[in-house]
């Protein structure tokens, strides 16, 4: 709109101030008639229409097939248009990079992945992510202008407000790196960065049955961490390090030092690489997380014993967490979770033995149904929730005037 003082621009500005709140009514995917929306919001028809006009102009909502008529002309219904924009979801692990494009309903459309090494540094790894994203856009015949938001998970603490990693132990060179600014060289999009386990917890919650409002998601792979959902909400803590259970000291850790500099951390004994190292000390060929899982699944007694002990170590920390947070469910994901019941047996042995009867009476402990997909799903969900928030919608609308 070329003239900010024109009547049309002034009307658009009035609509922009409340359009984001109206958009939230469409986020469940259900269509609504204008009559329904007026009843839900209590707005005057003219005010409501101004706000709907903004959302239609932004391309976020549109008319769908006519609703059922009770006599006379059937009401026109409006709905969120999931294909209107795309979300770039990125899951960065210690040895992998997964990239996906999703629609506004967080439905994955295409994805790709490649191995990485943190020794390459942040700029090279992020460039690889951007290159994969470009290939995926081409496969959908879409442009980078269609990307409204980027959601990214990294395996370490993150300052959620700035999107910058904060002293991540296994990510040399990433401390305080401005990930959002890097992506915004290429994309006019909101960029949201969080700890990868937090995103797995969000993605897992989306797949759980209703009523699962208090649970702990644990990732056991190259590192160990957890995402905490309490009262249905993700808990990040004051500095974004809530759930960092990998650096809690355990009893059998005396004299064993962690890469974080402390002694006796859970991660220094029970992570995938440490399990593999313990097996190698017994003369068993195990060089990766998948080697450990393969040995367990083939019935190797030493590997089963090592994984079960890792489960006991993890259970020691989780028993305290259960007393503190009183979850109804603990979900275990990450590469080592593929060891299945052997791992869970060790966790359950300690948690149920040490936990208070009331806190463990109905507690379930199981492996994740889809932790790999959950990381990308969580990244999409958190990016959409931020990009389509009332504040962002108002900002986007006013930028058009």
Secondary structure, 3 states (H helix, E strand, C coil): CCCCCCHHHHHHHHHHHHHHHHHHCCCCCCCEEHHHHHHHHCCCHHHHHHHHHHHHHCCCEEECCCCCCCCCCCCCEEEECHHHCEEEEEEECCCEEEEEEECCCCCEEEEEEEECCHHHCHHHHHHHHHHHHHHHHHHHCCCHHHEEEEEEEECCCEECCCCEECCCCCCCCCCCCEHHHHHCCCCCCEEEEEEHHHHHHHHHHHHCCCCCCCEEEEEECCCEEEEEEECCEEECCCCCCCCCHHHCECHHHCCCECCCCCECECHHHHCHHHHHHHHHCCCCCCCCHHHHHHHHHCCCHHHHHHHHHHHHHHHHHHHHHHHHHCCCEEEEECHHHHHCHHHHHHHHHHHHHHCCHHHHCCCEEEECCCHHHHHHHHHHHHHHHHHCCHHHHHHHHHHCC
